[in-house]
Amino acid sequence: MTKNSALQERKNAVFARGQGNAYPVYVKEARNAEVFDVDGNRYIDFATGIAVCNTGHSHPEVVKAVTEQVSQFSHTCLMVNPYESAVALAEKLTALAPGDSNKKAVFVTTGAEAVENCVKIARCHTGRRGVIAFNAGFHGRTNLTMALTGKIAPYKKDFGPFPADIYHVPFPNAVHDVSEKEALLSLKNLFKATIAAEDVAAIIIEPVQGEGGFYAAPASFLQSLRKLCDEHGIVMIVDEIQTGFGRTGKMFCSEYAGIEPDLMTMAKGIAGGFPIAAVVGKAEIMDAPLPGGLGGTYGGSPVACAAALAVLDVIEKEQLIDKANALGERFHTRLTKLKERYPSFIADVRHKGAMIAIEFMYNGDAHQPNSALTQAIIAKAQEYKLILLACGFYGNVIRFLPPLTMPEALAEEGLDQFEALLASLLDDVDGVDFEGTPQS
């Protein structure tokens, strides 16, 4: 039995089924874009811990900052005895956030906490109850954030009841024929039929849907939302948890639309793998809750603050935003060639910086999502020494989240492996899908 297999048996015996793992691959060491398991196998990482390690695994500058901080102190609680690194990080994040308004920040530990605190702040500021989210959006696994998430399985199934006053509308999606006009009309109809605009505290949106399939909200749609929120006094929350810190070719993806969110959530790529999240927003909105109404024991950990400050330095010094755009173009070029090679299976190739997706279908019809092929790719990824992630409202999308520090040669090697993996599944199928059903 391999070490990986033995560890998987041990895990299965003590971990709840709900906290599964995509691969029975147990990590011993990881450097930049390469992961090495306990059996000595080497993998090319196209997932980076779900867009967390934008600066690669164990970046030397992050390791140095964390080591120095741990040698001084590891925890005092920001709400008891604060420290300069937290102040410095808040200064940097409020300066980087889009828009000219004065900003303030609050630190928590996870992305879901950041989303929950946005809702708390928006409700406190407006005195209103309703929150509107979008179909296929993902905002977390807590009770409130599950309610905001626009997909049932596996995130919401069997976990209700959920909080009241949460509403969903369509997200504009050209691949699946949902227009901006339809999405905006659905919002207006919601105001007429279900909840009055003056009862809505906030609208929350991902500028690129993460778990939902890497669909980008058009700039014009975000601009229309900004205008609608201004007209009705609604707080506009932009969830940048997966899209932030250079991932989409800007520091924050909402910059593409030229809008200023009222509140933003930040997490994942913020600290190179150390748990910290933030809400950053307009000062007059952020200051609505009373002292003690926001925070948490581990929020703004000094170790994570040190890591985050190092990450921001690396993004600037190594020009990772430019590298994100170059990586995205490289992946898009290679994946588009695969689309030309397999036109009846690949519905779309899309990217925003280094947030890249390939979507699968049956019979050349994007309205027939091919989740079986996606599952087959994930199942074979380990054989081809790749770490890949699936996503999508229908589970038919492979997403690529390479470290922004990934060398060109390693990216090409990984794409060669992905091409070989896809060929092993598609070159001999002769019109039969992966469940054995003949295709017309």
Residue, then its C-alpha position, 0 to 999 in steps of 0.5 A: m500500500t502506498k503512503n497516500s493510500a494509507l493516509q486516505e484510509r486513516k482520514n476516512a476513518v476520522f473525518a466526516r464524509g462532508q469534508g472530502n478531498a478531491y485527490p488522495v494525494y497527501v502533500k509533503e512539500a510544495r514550491n511555487a507551482e509544484v507539489f510533491d506528495v508523500d510517495g515522491n510524486r511531483y504534480i503541476d499545480f493548476a489550483t493553488g489551493i483554490a486561488v489562495c497561493n497567487t504568489g506560489h507555494s512557500h514564496p521566500e519573502v512570505v516565509k521570511a515574514v512569517t518566520e520573523q513574526v512567529s519569533q516575536f509573537s503569534h497572537t494577542c487578539l487584535m481587539v485586545n492588544p493590537y499591533e502595527s502590522a494590522v494597521a499597516l495592512a489596513e492602510k495598504l488595503t484601503a489605499l488599493a481599494p477602487g474609488d476615491s472615497n475614504k475607506k476603512a477595513v475590518f479583519v476576520t479569518t475566512g471569506a464567509e466571515a467577510v461576507e457575513n460582516c458585509v451583510k451586518i454592516a449593510r443592514c446596520h447602515t441602511g436599517r433595511r432587511g433584504v439582501i439580493a444575490f445572483n443565481a450560481g453565485f457562491h459566498g460561503r458555507t455558513n448558514l447565511t452565506m449558504a442562503l446567499t449562494g445560488k446553487i443547491a448541491p452540494y452547498k445547500k442540500d439538506f442544510g436548511p432552513f436558511p435565513a429569511d429576506i435573501y433573494h436571487v436573480p439571474f446572473p448575465n451569462a452569454v454562453h447560456d443566453v441570459s442577457e444583461k437586459e434580462a438580469l436587470l429586468s429580473l431585479k426590477n420585477l423583484f422590486k415590484a413583486t417580492i421586496a420593495a427597493e427601499d427594503v433592500a439593504a444590499i446587493i452582492i455580486e462576484p465580478v467573476q463567478g467562482e464556483g459558478g463557472f468563471y463567468a464574468a459580469p460585463a462591465s456595463f452590467l456592473q455599472s448598471l448595478r452601481k447606478l441602481c444601488d445609488e438610485h435606491g440607497i442600496v449598498m453594493i457589495v462586490d465579492e472579490i474573494q477569488t478575484g482579488f490580489g492580481r488574479t484577474g489581471k487587475m489588483f481587483c476585478s471591479e477595476y475593469a468596470g471603473i466602479e467603486p463598490d460600497l463594500m468589498t470582501m477580500a480573502k484567498g490570495i491575500a496572504g499566500g495561504f495564511p488565514i485572513a480575510a477583510v471587509v474594506g468599504k466606504a468609511e461612513i458605511m463601515d462605521a455604522p456598527l457599534p464598537g464590539g459589533l465586528g471582529g473575532t478572536y483570530g481576525g487579523s492574526p499577526v502572522a497572517c498580517a505579516a504574510a499579507l504585507a509580504v504578498l503585497d510587496v511580492i505582487e508589486k516587485e515581481q509585477l504579478i499583475d502583468k504576469a497574470n495577464a500573460l499567463g491568461e493569454r498563454f492558457h487561452t491560446r492553448l485551450t482555444k486550439l483544443k476547442e478547435r480540435y474538439p468542437s462538439f465537446i468544448a462549449d467555451v474557453r474564457h479567462k480574466g487574467a489568470m482566472i481561466a475556464i474551459e466548459f464542456m458540452y454534448n453534441g455541440d450544444a452549450h445547453q447540454p452540459n457535459s459534467a461526465l467529461t469534467q468528472a472524468i478529467i478530474a479522475k484522471a488528473q492524478e495520473y497525468k500529474l496535474i492538480l485541477l479543479a472543477c466548477g460550474f452551475y452544472g459541474n461541467v467546467i474545468r477551472f485553471l488557477p495557476p500561481l501568478t509566479m508560474p514559469e512559462a516552461l512549467a505552464e507549457e508542460g502542464l498544458d501539454q499534460f492536460e492536452a494529453l489527458l483530454a486526448s486520452l478521453l476524447d480521441d476514441v469516443d466515437g460519439v459515445d458519452f462517458e455514461g455510455t449513452p450514444q450521442s446524436 
